[in-house]
Amino acid sequence: MASSKMAFAAILIASLFFTASLAFPAHHEGAYPTGQSPKPGLSPDYYKVTCPQADEIVVSVLKKAIAKEQRIAASLLRLLFHDCFVQGCDASVLLDDNDGVVSEKNAIPNKNSIRGFEVIDEIKAALEEACPHTVSCADTIALAARGSTVLSGGPYWELPLGRKDSKTANMKLANKNLPPPNATLHRLINFFQRQGLGKVDLVALSGSHTIGAARCVSFKQRLYNQHRDNKPDRTLEKTLYHTLASVCPRTGGDNNIRPLDFASPAKFDNAYYQLILEGRGLLNSDQVLWTGSDPEVAGLVRSYAENKHLFFQHYVDSITRMGNISPLTGYSGEIRKNCRVVNKHIQ
Ligand code: HEM
């Protein structure tokens, strides 16, 4: 009798623990710093009851913003990358300089480069109006990135939601974790590996450069001094070299821009990879995917150039993995009211 009572008590305690762990999934700092399983506690249905119209709201603001300026779609997609690679997808990239916050916006890869904050503000304001204090800024970035991809002709993916917003930013980590455009293939692979992402993710996600633009300063080295020898990058196709040199003089013009995929700069397609096969990738980090002497990586570039469907399939898997990097969930983090400041500053 006593032993059956003890067994019953044990089952009761175990089931209470199990229920509690489902209701409040723990966020283990560093326990799964990658986009891989175990599942990070996100769900595509997260706002199904509390804000079923969230995606519709995001897309309607996006449509207006893209009609005004096509490039904004690319800028918003890039925001997800720059958010997720720095302490996880927690909207840390949106925080402005403030007491205790050193903004990531001033990190080298972001300064005078990253954009789209006003559109995020507009989306967030519309979400707050419809569903106050419900949709996080981190999820707003993820929804904006997906919407921008789809509205540019790219693939749709089921987006796990439920990320919370950080109360901190980390400018130093932004400088450390965001890859520079002149990186070698070996370094690029390492940058991705540090986030738990592999070669397929590197090649597929680089395909985001099928839309948007880069400033001369991001690829100038290829035109004038690729190997500290005052010579252009040998792998850069000659016609493209002349076009780029006419826009980006040796001195000055650093903020002039050129499309990353000049064949179809506003269309999310696989032309980016086709250009790379012809030596017409814009950034060093684009071209080395082909010339970097890694057969697996080069093979993926060729496959995506030949098969848009395969590119889209891999892209969807990879961007989902990237979007799952170390989210704050449950009671970790908060839902910022204003994406630019942590809540205590506005209460
Ligand atoms: C593989 C390593 C990567 C490097 C080295 C890199 C670097 C860059 C650089 C230097 C620019 C131009 C910035 C400027 O000149 O102001 C840029 C633009 C862009 N990047 Fe990347 N990037 C990488 C991966 C990614 C990933 C993973 C994504 C998205 C998932 C992404 C999305 C974009 C987009 C959409 C733009 C255009 C933004 C605009 O027009 O505003 N990039 N990237």
Residues whose N, C-alpha, C, O or C-beta is under 5 A from the ligand:
A	BS01	HEM	R71 A74 S75 L77 R78 F81 N112 S113 P179 P180 P181 L205 S206 S208 I211 G212 A213 A214 R215 S218 S285
